[in-house]
Amino acid sequence: MVGCKLVFVAGETFPLASQKESVKWQTDFLHFSRNGKLSPISAARRKSVLRRCIRQPERICRYLFMIGQYVTVHGDVISHVNISHVMVEDGGEYSCAAENRAGKTSHSARLNIYGLPYIRLIPKVTAVAGHTLYLKCPVAGYPIEEIHWERGGRELPEDMRQKVQSDGTLEIKEVQKSLDSGVYTCWARNKQGHSARRSGEVAVIVPPKLNPFHSSILSLNVGDRASITCSVIKGDIPLTITWRKDGRPIDPTQRMSVTQVDQYNSILLIENLSADHTGNYSCVVRNTAAETEGHQSLLVNGNYGLAEGMRTRTVCGVSKGDPPLTLKWLKDGDPLLSTLLGANVSTLDQYSSLLNIPSLSAAHSGDYTCVASNPAAEVKFTASLQVKGKVKYSPLLVLPPSLFHQLKQKQTKTNAAIYTTPHTHPLLPIVVASLAPKQNQKKNQKTKKKHIIVLAQYYCNVIYQY
């Protein structure tokens, strides 16, 4: 079910955001105009006016009913406003807005009441620096000959950024705090020379801007100390600074601390780096104007001592690039088969993918590649995973045929035959296998990286990667 609501407001307009719904006007004085366009309505004082807004959804959904609304047998949602004994100050622009989860749409039209010019109160307006500001003059009375704007006693427009539209709306492009903050005055006049004036304040708020991080990827080692500084170089206070890791709020259990230096600077400190600190860190700054964030990827290198039975996870994050983005994982150059390896891939957001292996085994060893692509290009990043396993031996050593494929025999000074082979079996990380005379070795001798096993009259000397 889709929740829908209708809002009927006066003196305010809404941009057309969606074509999912259609809104039309009905009045006692005016029928539907051609092409669905609305025409202004004129009425004499002390008459009654009924305005009805009909919403025609693509399908009936669950509604949040407001005053004056009901649903017809045809599925139309109707909202109406009655004005009895209208006065001049009731004139102005009225808008009906319909909204659901798919979007919002609206229609507006003026209600003109014959009388002298009258301007309603202009509320304080907050504008965002760098954006376009539209100021409507809430004028009533009819007919109105002209509408003008002033600021500081000077008539607008003053420069190319300012423009007064035909309906009296003041448009200011690329608003600047130093130039456009202040009190604006709107005045309207009719043909007889009668006029009205009203002033309102415009406050311009600068959105926050962050000092870029030094590099997109910060590469450190296990045991190192890491600090990431988030500095706000522009933006009006009050500011709120928060930190996220892989799109989620910082977890205090991850041995990280945040220090708020002042209202413009925050430092994330990690005293002793470990494998689970690898990820994408975000500094999120917001004020009443906007929200922005900076990203820093942290890569912790080192011997993590991953063994069979342990769990591991890694995040692939895209620091630059336009959506839509596609993220996928490869193992040893082939698509990752999560059903065979027991690996879980989940999407954190449209820019990040999480690879999680709940229980490691020797089969998980290999090269893992994250592939990110959009219609413009494709990029890859590869990392190796080595899993240490427990090796069990029996009196008879049986090896798969692929292990000794393409054996090469070499002669040594002691006339011992040494056989070498590349690492061809995925589950046995053997680098060198050799056969040595029995008299040169002790039975079941063990060294740091070697296991020696009796095999007939020879010893099989197997050297492992670990």
Sequence and secondary structure as in RCSB ss.txt:
>XXXX:A:sequence
MVGCKLVFVAGETFPLASQKESVKWQTDFLHFSRNGKLSPISAARRKSVLRRCIRQPERICRYLFMIGQYVTVHG
DVISHVNISHVMVEDGGEYSCAAENRAGKTSHSARLNIYGLPYIRLIPKVTAVAGHTLYLKCPVAGYPIEEIHWE
RGGRELPEDMRQKVQSDGTLEIKEVQKSLDSGVYTCWARNKQGHSARRSGEVAVIVPPKLNPFHSSILSLNVGDR
ASITCSVIKGDIPLTITWRKDGRPIDPTQRMSVTQVDQYNSILLIENLSADHTGNYSCVVRNTAAETEGHQSLLV
NGNYGLAEGMRTRTVCGVSKGDPPLTLKWLKDGDPLLSTLLGANVSTLDQYSSLLNIPSLSAAHSGDYTCVASNP
AAEVKFTASLQVKGKVKYSPLLVLPPSLFHQLKQKQTKTNAAIYTTPHTHPLLPIVVASLAPKQNQKKNQKTKKK
HIIVLAQYYCNVIYQY
>XXXX:A:secstr
  EEEEEEEES       SSSEEEEEESS    GGG    EEE TT  EEEEEEEE SS  EEE  TTEEE TTS
 EEEEEEESS  GGG EEEEEEEEETTEEEEEEEEEEESEEEEE     EEEETTS EEE   EEEE   EEEEE
ETTEES  STTEEE TTS EEESS  HHHH EEEEEEEE TTS EEEEEEEEEEE   EE   S SEEEEETT  
EEEEEEEEE  SS EEEEEETTEE  GGGS EEEEEETTEEEEEESS  GGG EEEEEEEE SS EEEEEEEEEE
ES    BTT  EEEEEE SS  SS EEEEEETTEE  HHHH  EEEEEETTEEEEEESS  GGG EEEEEEEE S
S EEEEEEEE  B      SS    GGGGTT EEEE TT  EEEE     TT  EEEEEEEEGGGS TT B SSE
EEEEETTEEEEEEE  
